[in-house]
Amino acid sequence: MDVPPTKPGAAAIEMQAVAVSAMRDQSIQVAEGINWTVAAGDYWVVAGLQGAGKSDFLMMTAGLMPPAQGSYRLFGEEMPIFDEARLNHRLRLGLVFDGGQLLNHLTVWENVALPLLYHESFAETEAHKEVQKLLVALELAPWAESTSGTMSRNWQKRVGLARALALRPEVLLVDTPLTGLDLPHVNWWLALLDQLSKGHPLLQGRPVTLVVTAADLRPWKGRAKQFAVLKNRRLAVLGTWEQAEAAKGELLDEVYE
């Protein structure tokens, strides 16, 4: 993509008075009154219980549906973006779905190659090199020719991450990456997201702006830089871990204890 990267500290995501609808029924609002800014280079964790609207919030942030109310800008451009002329701007953001949301009849290689072949018009030989780099880096190479439907959740989530990284996004949204994983895979995700936040070789060392959702804040201590909680249809911005701990009480007990 030929869009110049945003300088660290500049606003990557800006929301003003945003309301979020449920993906399953957009007549239902799951959150409202969201005023939130994510600076380029930030690493956020947004916590909330099941049903709090975390996935809906992330889908709206990814541009898969518009805000029910308010204004949302990605790198200064009003979202969502559906027109072809501004597609490159939209592709500066990547999304990892809970569970991967893979095409189960396709192989791992085919799932990861999809964005390259569709959006970047890579020749298959070029795409093969790019996909191979991703599969090796994420320890997926042994499953390259396996159909994703035959894999465990542990590995399906990694395939979803590889697909999201294929277009080298500046902002990466990750929906509940630790849910349902075995402990070695939990530790792998925590370490890998740390690397992406600081600058991973896959992205030529460029730090990625991260927004991750979670049901439990504790695994993210010492890793994420900023924290927020979705509860009672509101996004409560807590700030740093130290600020979050100082705010412990009814707001945090469910996602902290």
C-alpha positions in Angstrom: 0.0 0.0 0.0 1.3 3.5 -0.9 -0.2 5.4 2.1 2.6 6.8 4.3 2.6 5.3 7.8 1.2 7.6 10.6 3.8 9.1 13.0 3.8 7.5 16.5 1.5 9.5 18.8 -0.8 10.8 16.1 -4.4 9.7 16.3 -5.1 6.4 14.6 -8.7 5.9 15.8 -11.0 8.7 16.9 -14.5 8.2 18.2 -16.9 10.9 19.3 -20.3 10.1 20.9 -20.3 6.7 19.1 -23.1 4.2 19.6 -22.6 0.5 18.6 -25.2 -1.8 17.2 -25.3 -5.6 17.5 -24.1 -7.3 14.4 -26.9 -9.9 14.6 -29.6 -7.1 14.9 -28.6 -3.6 14.2 -31.8 -2.3 15.8 -30.3 -3.2 19.1 -27.6 -0.9 20.6 -24.9 -2.6 22.8 -22.9 0.5 23.7 -23.3 4.3 23.4 -21.6 7.6 24.3 -18.2 6.3 23.3 -15.5 9.0 23.2 -12.2 7.3 22.6 -8.8 8.0 20.9 -6.2 5.5 20.1 -2.8 7.0 19.2 -0.6 5.3 16.6 1.7 2.9 18.4 -0.7 2.3 21.4 -1.5 -1.1 22.7 -5.0 -1.3 24.2 -6.9 -4.1 25.9 -10.7 -3.6 26.1 -12.2 -6.0 28.7 -15.8 -7.1 29.2 -17.9 -10.1 30.1 -19.6 -12.3 27.6 -22.5 -10.4 26.1 -21.0 -7.0 26.9 -20.6 -6.1 23.2 -16.8 -6.6 22.7 -17.1 -8.3 19.4 -19.7 -5.9 18.1 -17.5 -3.0 19.2 -14.5 -4.5 17.3 -16.6 -5.2 14.2 -17.7 -1.6 14.1 -14.1 -0.4 14.6 -13.0 -2.7 11.8 -15.5 -0.9 9.5 -17.8 -3.9 9.0 -20.8 -1.8 10.0 -21.3 1.9 10.6 -21.7 3.5 14.1 -25.3 3.7 15.1 -24.6 7.2 16.1 -21.6 9.6 16.3 -18.4 9.9 14.4 -15.6 7.4 13.9 -12.4 8.3 12.0 -9.5 6.0 11.0 -6.3 8.1 10.4 -8.6 11.1 9.9 -10.9 9.4 7.4 -14.6 8.9 8.2 -15.5 5.3 8.7 -16.8 2.9 7.4 -15.1 2.9 4.0 -16.9 0.9 1.3 -15.9 2.8 -1.9 -13.1 1.4 -4.0 -11.3 4.8 -4.3 -10.5 4.8 -0.5 -10.0 1.0 -0.1 -6.3 1.4 0.5 -7.0 3.6 3.5 -9.4 0.9 5.0 -6.7 -1.8 4.4 -4.4 0.0 6.9 -6.4 -1.9 9.5 -6.5 -5.6 10.0 -8.9 -7.8 12.0 -8.5 -11.1 13.7 -11.9 -12.7 14.4 -12.6 -14.8 17.5 -12.1 -18.3 16.2 -10.5 -17.1 13.0 -13.6 -17.1 10.8 -11.8 -19.1 8.2 -13.1 -20.7 5.1 -13.1 -24.3 6.3 -13.0 -25.9 2.8 -9.8 -24.1 1.9 -6.3 -25.0 3.0 -4.4 -22.9 5.5 -2.2 -21.6 2.6 -5.3 -20.6 0.6 -6.9 -18.8 3.6 -3.8 -16.8 4.3 -3.3 -16.0 0.6 -6.8 -14.7 0.0 -6.2 -11.0 0.9 -3.0 -10.9 -1.2 -4.6 -12.4 -4.3 -7.8 -10.4 -3.9 -6.6 -6.9 -2.8 -3.0 -6.8 -3.9 -3.4 -8.8 -7.2 -0.2 -10.7 -6.4 0.8 -13.4 -8.9 0.5 -16.8 -7.2 4.3 -17.2 -7.1 4.7 -13.9 -5.3 1.9 -14.6 -3.0 3.5 -18.0 -2.2 6.6 -16.3 -0.9 4.7 -13.9 1.3 2.4 -16.6 2.7 5.4 -18.9 3.4 7.0 -16.1 5.5 3.9 -15.8 7.5 3.4 -19.5 8.0 7.0 -20.0 9.1 6.9 -17.0 11.5 3.6 -18.2 13.1 4.7 -21.9 13.2 1.9 -22.9 10.7 4.1 -24.3 7.9 3.4 -28.0 8.8 -0.3 -27.3 8.2 0.0 -25.4 5.0 -1.9 -28.0 3.0 -4.4 -28.9 5.7 -8.0 -27.6 5.5 -8.6 -25.2 8.3 -11.7 -27.1 9.3 -9.6 -30.0 10.5 -7.5 -27.9 12.9 -8.0 -27.3 16.6 -9.1 -23.8 17.8 -5.5 -23.3 19.0 -4.2 -23.3 15.4 -7.3 -21.8 13.7 -6.7 -18.6 15.6 -3.1 -18.4 14.4 -4.3 -18.8 10.8 -6.7 -15.9 11.3 -3.8 -13.8 12.6 -1.6 -14.8 9.6 -4.4 -13.8 7.2 -4.8 -10.4 9.0 -1.1 -9.7 8.8 -0.8 -10.6 5.1 -1.5 -6.9 4.1 0.9 -5.6 6.8 -1.7 -3.4 8.6 -0.8 -0.4 10.7 -3.6 -1.1 13.2 -4.5 -4.7 14.3 -7.8 -5.5 16.0 -7.8 -8.9 17.8 -11.0 -10.3 19.2 -10.5 -12.4 22.5 -7.3 -14.1 21.3 -6.8 -16.1 24.6 -10.3 -17.5 24.9 -10.4 -21.3 24.6 -6.7 -21.8 24.2 -4.3 -24.2 25.9 -1.7 -22.5 28.1 1.3 -22.9 25.7 -0.8 -21.1 23.0 -1.9 -18.4 25.5 1.8 -17.7 26.2 2.6 -17.7 22.5 -0.1 -15.1 21.8 1.0 -12.8 24.6 4.6 -12.9 23.4 3.7 -12.5 19.7 1.5 -9.5 20.4 4.3 -8.0 22.4 6.6 -8.3 19.4 4.1 -6.8 17.1 3.6 -3.9 19.4 7.4 -3.2 19.6 8.1 -4.1 16.0 8.2 -7.5 14.4 10.5 -8.6 11.5 7.4 -9.6 9.5 6.5 -5.9 9.3 10.1 -4.7 8.8 10.3 -3.8 12.5 7.4 -1.3 12.3 5.4 -1.2 15.5 1.7 -2.1 15.1 -1.1 -0.2 16.9 -3.0 -2.9 18.8 -6.6 -3.1 20.1 -7.3 -6.4 21.8 -10.5 -7.6 23.5 -10.5 -9.9 26.6 -12.6 -11.3 29.3 -9.8 -11.0 31.9 -7.4 -8.2 32.3 -4.8 -10.0 34.4 -2.8 -11.7 31.6 -2.2 -8.3 30.1 -0.4 -6.7 33.0 3.0 -5.5 32.0 2.1 -6.0 28.3 -0.7 -3.7 27.1 -0.2 0.1 27.6 -3.8 1.2 28.0 -7.0 -0.4 29.4 -10.7 0.1 29.1 -13.8 -1.9 30.1 -17.1 -2.3 28.3 -19.9 -2.6 30.8 -23.5 -1.4 31.1 -23.4 -0.1 27.5 -20.5 2.2 28.2 -16.8 2.2 27.4 -14.9 3.2 30.6 -11.4 4.3 29.7 -9.1 3.3 32.6 -5.7 4.4 31.3 -2.5 2.6 32.3 -2.4 -0.6 34.5 -1.6 1.6 37.5 -4.6 3.7 36.8 -6.7 0.6 36.3 -5.6 -0.8 39.6 -6.4 2.4 41.4 -9.9 2.3 39.9 -10.6 -1.3 41.2 -14.1 -1.7 42.4 -17.5 -2.6 40.9 -16.4 -1.6 37.4 -13.4 -4.0 37.4 -14.2 -6.8 39.8 -15.7 -9.0 37.0 -12.7 -8.8 34.7 -10.0 -8.6 37.3 -10.7 -11.1 40.1 
